[in-house]
Amino acid sequence: MAEWTTEAVAARFADAARTAHRLPPVRVQGYFNLWPPFVRSEAEALCSEDQPPLHFPPSPAEIERMLVTMRWVQWLEVEQRHLVWMRAERYRWSEIAKRFGFTPRTAQRKWHCAASLVVLQLNYAEEIKGNQSAVRIGARS
């Protein structure tokens, strides 16, 4: 990516939140059931409340992208991390503001500040990576 923007960072955080929700649930190890499953007729199965939810687990590429995105929060303070993640999970600004004791506009400004910090770090890392490859290319000639 050539240049990171706050919109691109916000989209990546939202994508990471969606991927995290699609991961399989964590279960306690050691509990199992020895009873055989009930065999139900088709009519009973349709009326049953035990319908398994449709669950499409994320692909390995989506998980890897989520993990890379989650490393970005290490650049932020704890309060900023919570703010960014709440917005990524699509909380309304009024709910975020209530959680932190801000006005909604202040919550927006603080979110923008946190997102801009991530953008600066990402663009700086891209610039460093570009300079290192330029030095390597120059060394070959």
C-alpha positions, -999 to 999 in steps of 0.1 A, spaced: 0 0 0 14 33 -10 0 57 16 -21 48 46 -51 70 55 -74 71 86 -102 57 65 -80 27 54 -69 21 90 -106 23 102 -116 -2 76 -88 -26 86 -99 -24 123 -135 -30 113 -124 -60 92 -104 -73 121 -134 -70 145 -156 -89 120 -129 -116 116 -126 -119 154 -163 -125 158 -162 -152 131 -135 -172 150 -148 -204 167 -158 -200 203 -133 -210 231 -146 -240 250 -136 -256 282 -115 -287 276 -124 -320 292 -162 -319 291 -179 -343 267 -211 -362 263 -213 -400 259 -250 -400 250 -257 -407 214 -274 -379 195 -311 -379 192 -324 -390 158 -353 -367 149 -377 -367 121 -375 -339 95 -405 -321 110 -391 -323 145 -357 -310 133 -374 -280 117 -393 -271 148 -363 -276 171 -346 -247 187 -313 -266 186 -306 -254 151 -268 -249 148 -261 -214 136 -245 -210 103 -209 -203 110 -184 -196 83 -149 -195 99 -125 -169 85 -99 -179 60 -62 -181 71 -55 -149 51 -82 -131 70 -68 -143 103 -33 -132 93 -46 -98 83 -64 -96 117 -33 -105 136 -12 -78 117 -39 -52 125 -40 -62 161 -3 -55 164 -10 -19 155 -28 -13 188 5 -17 206 13 18 194 -17 32 213 -24 39 249 -49 16 267 -77 41 265 -71 47 228 -71 9 222 -105 6 238 -118 36 219 -105 23 185 -118 -12 191 -153 0 202 -156 20 170 -144 -10 150 -172 -30 165 -196 -3 152 -206 12 186 -224 46 182 -204 77 191 -229 84 219 -223 50 235 -185 54 232 -187 89 247 -208 76 276 -183 48 283 -153 73 285 -172 103 300 -167 125 269 -190 143 246 -196 125 213 -175 151 194 -146 147 219 -148 109 214 -146 115 176 -116 137 180 -98 113 203 -106 84 178 -92 105 149 -61 113 170 -55 75 177 -62 66 141 -38 93 129 -11 79 152 -15 45 136 -13 61 101 19 79 110 35 47 123 24 27 92 36 54 68 69 57 86 74 19 84 66 20 47 91 48 42 118 30 61 111 -2 41 113 18 8 146 34 18 161 1 27 151 -15 -6 165 16 -24 198 12 -6 199 -25 -16 192 -17 -52 219 10 -52 244 -14 -37 239 -39 -66 248 -14 -93 
